[in-house]
Amino acid sequence: MKFEVKFHSGYKGDETPRSVVMGEREFKIEEIVERKRVLDQGSGKRYEVFICKMEGEMVQLERHESGEWGISFLDQA
């Protein structure tokens, strides 16, 4: 699935995700629940993880060192 993440840019560059664009639709990020930096022990690569509430759904956004993004929809059980 192709998508684009739009940011609020601060003095450090792209800092906080504000919306996700999928196709013709833009989904607003209502709240950032958690933000963390993760080191993958196997590859040694770092990435940033955002757990967000996006239009009532919980999603996990991952920004990798390469600039590539991943998105996962989380269960709300």
Phi and psi in radians as a Rosetta constraint file:
Dihedral C 1 N 2 CA 2 C 2 CIRCULARHARMONIC -1.534 0.35
Dihedral N 2 CA 2 C 2 N 3 CIRCULARHARMONIC 2.429 0.35
Dihedral C 2 N 3 CA 3 C 3 CIRCULARHARMONIC -2.715 0.35
Dihedral N 3 CA 3 C 3 N 4 CIRCULARHARMONIC 2.896 0.35
Dihedral C 3 N 4 CA 4 C 4 CIRCULARHARMONIC -2.280 0.35
Dihedral N 4 CA 4 C 4 N 5 CIRCULARHARMONIC 2.460 0.35
Dihedral C 4 N 5 CA 5 C 5 CIRCULARHARMONIC -1.855 0.35
Dihedral N 5 CA 5 C 5 N 6 CIRCULARHARMONIC 2.232 0.35
Dihedral C 5 N 6 CA 6 C 6 CIRCULARHARMONIC -1.769 0.35
Dihedral N 6 CA 6 C 6 N 7 CIRCULARHARMONIC 2.487 0.35
Dihedral C 6 N 7 CA 7 C 7 CIRCULARHARMONIC -2.117 0.35
Dihedral N 7 CA 7 C 7 N 8 CIRCULARHARMONIC 2.750 0.35
Dihedral C 7 N 8 CA 8 C 8 CIRCULARHARMONIC -1.541 0.35
Dihedral N 8 CA 8 C 8 N 9 CIRCULARHARMONIC 2.135 0.35
Dihedral C 8 N 9 CA 9 C 9 CIRCULARHARMONIC -1.733 0.35
Dihedral N 9 CA 9 C 9 N 10 CIRCULARHARMONIC 2.242 0.35
Dihedral C 9 N 10 CA 10 C 10 CIRCULARHARMONIC -1.938 0.35
Dihedral N 10 CA 10 C 10 N 11 CIRCULARHARMONIC -2.822 0.35
Dihedral C 10 N 11 CA 11 C 11 CIRCULARHARMONIC -1.197 0.35
Dihedral N 11 CA 11 C 11 N 12 CIRCULARHARMONIC -0.297 0.35
Dihedral C 11 N 12 CA 12 C 12 CIRCULARHARMONIC -1.706 0.35
Dihedral N 12 CA 12 C 12 N 13 CIRCULARHARMONIC 0.151 0.35
Dihedral C 12 N 13 CA 13 C 13 CIRCULARHARMONIC 1.753 0.35
Dihedral N 13 CA 13 C 13 N 14 CIRCULARHARMONIC -2.609 0.35
Dihedral C 13 N 14 CA 14 C 14 CIRCULARHARMONIC -1.193 0.35
Dihedral N 14 CA 14 C 14 N 15 CIRCULARHARMONIC 1.887 0.35
Dihedral C 14 N 15 CA 15 C 15 CIRCULARHARMONIC -1.846 0.35
Dihedral N 15 CA 15 C 15 N 16 CIRCULARHARMONIC -0.870 0.35
Dihedral C 15 N 16 CA 16 C 16 CIRCULARHARMONIC -2.241 0.35
Dihedral N 16 CA 16 C 16 N 17 CIRCULARHARMONIC 2.134 0.35
Dihedral C 16 N 17 CA 17 C 17 CIRCULARHARMONIC -1.157 0.35
Dihedral N 17 CA 17 C 17 N 18 CIRCULARHARMONIC 2.379 0.35
Dihedral C 17 N 18 CA 18 C 18 CIRCULARHARMONIC -1.985 0.35
Dihedral N 18 CA 18 C 18 N 19 CIRCULARHARMONIC -0.491 0.35
Dihedral C 18 N 19 CA 19 C 19 CIRCULARHARMONIC -2.807 0.35
Dihedral N 19 CA 19 C 19 N 20 CIRCULARHARMONIC 2.826 0.35
Dihedral C 19 N 20 CA 20 C 20 CIRCULARHARMONIC -2.166 0.35
Dihedral N 20 CA 20 C 20 N 21 CIRCULARHARMONIC 2.271 0.35
Dihedral C 20 N 21 CA 21 C 21 CIRCULARHARMONIC -1.857 0.35
Dihedral N 21 CA 21 C 21 N 22 CIRCULARHARMONIC 2.129 0.35
Dihedral C 21 N 22 CA 22 C 22 CIRCULARHARMONIC -2.172 0.35
Dihedral N 22 CA 22 C 22 N 23 CIRCULARHARMONIC 1.993 0.35
Dihedral C 22 N 23 CA 23 C 23 CIRCULARHARMONIC 1.113 0.35
Dihedral N 23 CA 23 C 23 N 24 CIRCULARHARMONIC -2.172 0.35
Dihedral C 23 N 24 CA 24 C 24 CIRCULARHARMONIC -1.613 0.35
Dihedral N 24 CA 24 C 24 N 25 CIRCULARHARMONIC -0.121 0.35
Dihedral C 24 N 25 CA 25 C 25 CIRCULARHARMONIC -1.793 0.35
Dihedral N 25 CA 25 C 25 N 26 CIRCULARHARMONIC 2.483 0.35
Dihedral C 25 N 26 CA 26 C 26 CIRCULARHARMONIC -1.987 0.35
Dihedral N 26 CA 26 C 26 N 27 CIRCULARHARMONIC 2.177 0.35
Dihedral C 26 N 27 CA 27 C 27 CIRCULARHARMONIC -1.871 0.35
Dihedral N 27 CA 27 C 27 N 28 CIRCULARHARMONIC 2.121 0.35
Dihedral C 27 N 28 CA 28 C 28 CIRCULARHARMONIC -1.334 0.35
Dihedral N 28 CA 28 C 28 N 29 CIRCULARHARMONIC 2.378 0.35
Dihedral C 28 N 29 CA 29 C 29 CIRCULARHARMONIC -1.501 0.35
Dihedral N 29 CA 29 C 29 N 30 CIRCULARHARMONIC 2.037 0.35
Dihedral C 29 N 30 CA 30 C 30 CIRCULARHARMONIC -1.421 0.35
Dihedral N 30 CA 30 C 30 N 31 CIRCULARHARMONIC -0.610 0.35
Dihedral C 30 N 31 CA 31 C 31 CIRCULARHARMONIC -2.749 0.35
Dihedral N 31 CA 31 C 31 N 32 CIRCULARHARMONIC 2.454 0.35
Dihedral C 31 N 32 CA 32 C 32 CIRCULARHARMONIC -1.724 0.35
Dihedral N 32 CA 32 C 32 N 33 CIRCULARHARMONIC 1.948 0.35
Dihedral C 32 N 33 CA 33 C 33 CIRCULARHARMONIC -1.402 0.35
Dihedral N 33 CA 33 C 33 N 34 CIRCULARHARMONIC -0.673 0.35
Dihedral C 33 N 34 CA 34 C 34 CIRCULARHARMONIC -2.650 0.35
Dihedral N 34 CA 34 C 34 N 35 CIRCULARHARMONIC 2.534 0.35
Dihedral C 34 N 35 CA 35 C 35 CIRCULARHARMONIC -2.413 0.35
Dihedral N 35 CA 35 C 35 N 36 CIRCULARHARMONIC 2.272 0.35
Dihedral C 35 N 36 CA 36 C 36 CIRCULARHARMONIC -2.638 0.35
Dihedral N 36 CA 36 C 36 N 37 CIRCULARHARMONIC 2.735 0.35
Dihedral C 36 N 37 CA 37 C 37 CIRCULARHARMONIC -1.830 0.35
Dihedral N 37 CA 37 C 37 N 38 CIRCULARHARMONIC 2.354 0.35
Dihedral C 37 N 38 CA 38 C 38 CIRCULARHARMONIC -2.160 0.35
Dihedral N 38 CA 38 C 38 N 39 CIRCULARHARMONIC 2.444 0.35
Dihedral C 38 N 39 CA 39 C 39 CIRCULARHARMONIC -1.897 0.35
Dihedral N 39 CA 39 C 39 N 40 CIRCULARHARMONIC 2.077 0.35
Dihedral C 39 N 40 CA 40 C 40 CIRCULARHARMONIC -1.313 0.35
Dihedral N 40 CA 40 C 40 N 41 CIRCULARHARMONIC 1.987 0.35
Dihedral C 40 N 41 CA 41 C 41 CIRCULARHARMONIC -1.091 0.35
Dihedral N 41 CA 41 C 41 N 42 CIRCULARHARMONIC -0.572 0.35
Dihedral C 41 N 42 CA 42 C 42 CIRCULARHARMONIC -1.255 0.35
Dihedral N 42 CA 42 C 42 N 43 CIRCULARHARMONIC -0.822 0.35
Dihedral C 42 N 43 CA 43 C 43 CIRCULARHARMONIC -1.719 0.35
Dihedral N 43 CA 43 C 43 N 44 CIRCULARHARMONIC -0.329 0.35
Dihedral C 43 N 44 CA 44 C 44 CIRCULARHARMONIC 1.390 0.35
Dihedral N 44 CA 44 C 44 N 45 CIRCULARHARMONIC 0.077 0.35
Dihedral C 44 N 45 CA 45 C 45 CIRCULARHARMONIC -1.516 0.35
Dihedral N 45 CA 45 C 45 N 46 CIRCULARHARMONIC 2.603 0.35
Dihedral C 45 N 46 CA 46 C 46 CIRCULARHARMONIC -1.826 0.35
Dihedral N 46 CA 46 C 46 N 47 CIRCULARHARMONIC 2.611 0.35
Dihedral C 46 N 47 CA 47 C 47 CIRCULARHARMONIC -2.620 0.35
Dihedral N 47 CA 47 C 47 N 48 CIRCULARHARMONIC 2.811 0.35
Dihedral C 47 N 48 CA 48 C 48 CIRCULARHARMONIC -1.888 0.35
Dihedral N 48 CA 48 C 48 N 49 CIRCULARHARMONIC 2.375 0.35
Dihedral C 48 N 49 CA 49 C 49 CIRCULARHARMONIC -2.058 0.35
Dihedral N 49 CA 49 C 49 N 50 CIRCULARHARMONIC 2.305 0.35
Dihedral C 49 N 50 CA 50 C 50 CIRCULARHARMONIC -2.096 0.35
Dihedral N 50 CA 50 C 50 N 51 CIRCULARHARMONIC 2.125 0.35
Dihedral C 50 N 51 CA 51 C 51 CIRCULARHARMONIC -1.698 0.35
Dihedral N 51 CA 51 C 51 N 52 CIRCULARHARMONIC 2.092 0.35
Dihedral C 51 N 52 CA 52 C 52 CIRCULARHARMONIC -2.272 0.35
Dihedral N 52 CA 52 C 52 N 53 CIRCULARHARMONIC 2.673 0.35
Dihedral C 52 N 53 CA 53 C 53 CIRCULARHARMONIC -1.719 0.35
Dihedral N 53 CA 53 C 53 N 54 CIRCULARHARMONIC 2.068 0.35
Dihedral C 53 N 54 CA 54 C 54 CIRCULARHARMONIC -2.186 0.35
Dihedral N 54 CA 54 C 54 N 55 CIRCULARHARMONIC 1.827 0.35
Dihedral C 54 N 55 CA 55 C 55 CIRCULARHARMONIC 0.892 0.35
Dihedral N 55 CA 55 C 55 N 56 CIRCULARHARMONIC 0.825 0.35
Dihedral C 55 N 56 CA 56 C 56 CIRCULARHARMONIC 1.515 0.35
Dihedral N 56 CA 56 C 56 N 57 CIRCULARHARMONIC -0.169 0.35
Dihedral C 56 N 57 CA 57 C 57 CIRCULARHARMONIC -1.850 0.35
Dihedral N 57 CA 57 C 57 N 58 CIRCULARHARMONIC 2.560 0.35
Dihedral C 57 N 58 CA 58 C 58 CIRCULARHARMONIC -1.596 0.35
Dihedral N 58 CA 58 C 58 N 59 CIRCULARHARMONIC 2.248 0.35
Dihedral C 58 N 59 CA 59 C 59 CIRCULARHARMONIC -2.281 0.35
Dihedral N 59 CA 59 C 59 N 60 CIRCULARHARMONIC 2.707 0.35
Dihedral C 59 N 60 CA 60 C 60 CIRCULARHARMONIC -2.042 0.35
Dihedral N 60 CA 60 C 60 N 61 CIRCULARHARMONIC 2.126 0.35
Dihedral C 60 N 61 CA 61 C 61 CIRCULARHARMONIC -1.849 0.35
Dihedral N 61 CA 61 C 61 N 62 CIRCULARHARMONIC 2.366 0.35
Dihedral C 61 N 62 CA 62 C 62 CIRCULARHARMONIC -2.155 0.35
Dihedral N 62 CA 62 C 62 N 63 CIRCULARHARMONIC 2.211 0.35
Dihedral C 62 N 63 CA 63 C 63 CIRCULARHARMONIC -1.920 0.35
Dihedral N 63 CA 63 C 63 N 64 CIRCULARHARMONIC 2.017 0.35
Dihedral C 63 N 64 CA 64 C 64 CIRCULARHARMONIC -1.532 0.35
Dihedral N 64 CA 64 C 64 N 65 CIRCULARHARMONIC 2.835 0.35
Dihedral C 64 N 65 CA 65 C 65 CIRCULARHARMONIC -0.949 0.35
Dihedral N 65 CA 65 C 65 N 66 CIRCULARHARMONIC -0.570 0.35
Dihedral C 65 N 66 CA 66 C 66 CIRCULARHARMONIC -1.237 0.35
Dihedral N 66 CA 66 C 66 N 67 CIRCULARHARMONIC -0.198 0.35
Dihedral C 66 N 67 CA 67 C 67 CIRCULARHARMONIC 1.635 0.35
Dihedral N 67 CA 67 C 67 N 68 CIRCULARHARMONIC -0.106 0.35
Dihedral C 67 N 68 CA 68 C 68 CIRCULARHARMONIC -1.290 0.35
Dihedral N 68 CA 68 C 68 N 69 CIRCULARHARMONIC 2.577 0.35
Dihedral C 68 N 69 CA 69 C 69 CIRCULARHARMONIC -2.001 0.35
Dihedral N 69 CA 69 C 69 N 70 CIRCULARHARMONIC 2.640 0.35
Dihedral C 69 N 70 CA 70 C 70 CIRCULARHARMONIC -2.262 0.35
Dihedral N 70 CA 70 C 70 N 71 CIRCULARHARMONIC 2.638 0.35
Dihedral C 70 N 71 CA 71 C 71 CIRCULARHARMONIC -2.384 0.35
Dihedral N 71 CA 71 C 71 N 72 CIRCULARHARMONIC 2.415 0.35
Dihedral C 71 N 72 CA 72 C 72 CIRCULARHARMONIC -2.355 0.35
Dihedral N 72 CA 72 C 72 N 73 CIRCULARHARMONIC 2.414 0.35
Dihedral C 72 N 73 CA 73 C 73 CIRCULARHARMONIC -1.627 0.35
Dihedral N 73 CA 73 C 73 N 74 CIRCULARHARMONIC 2.228 0.35
Dihedral C 73 N 74 CA 74 C 74 CIRCULARHARMONIC -1.670 0.35
Dihedral N 74 CA 74 C 74 N 75 CIRCULARHARMONIC 2.531 0.35
Dihedral C 74 N 75 CA 75 C 75 CIRCULARHARMONIC -1.217 0.35
Dihedral N 75 CA 75 C 75 N 76 CIRCULARHARMONIC 2.515 0.35
Dihedral C 75 N 76 CA 76 C 76 CIRCULARHARMONIC -1.991 0.35
Dihedral N 76 CA 76 C 76 N 77 CIRCULARHARMONIC 0.798 0.35
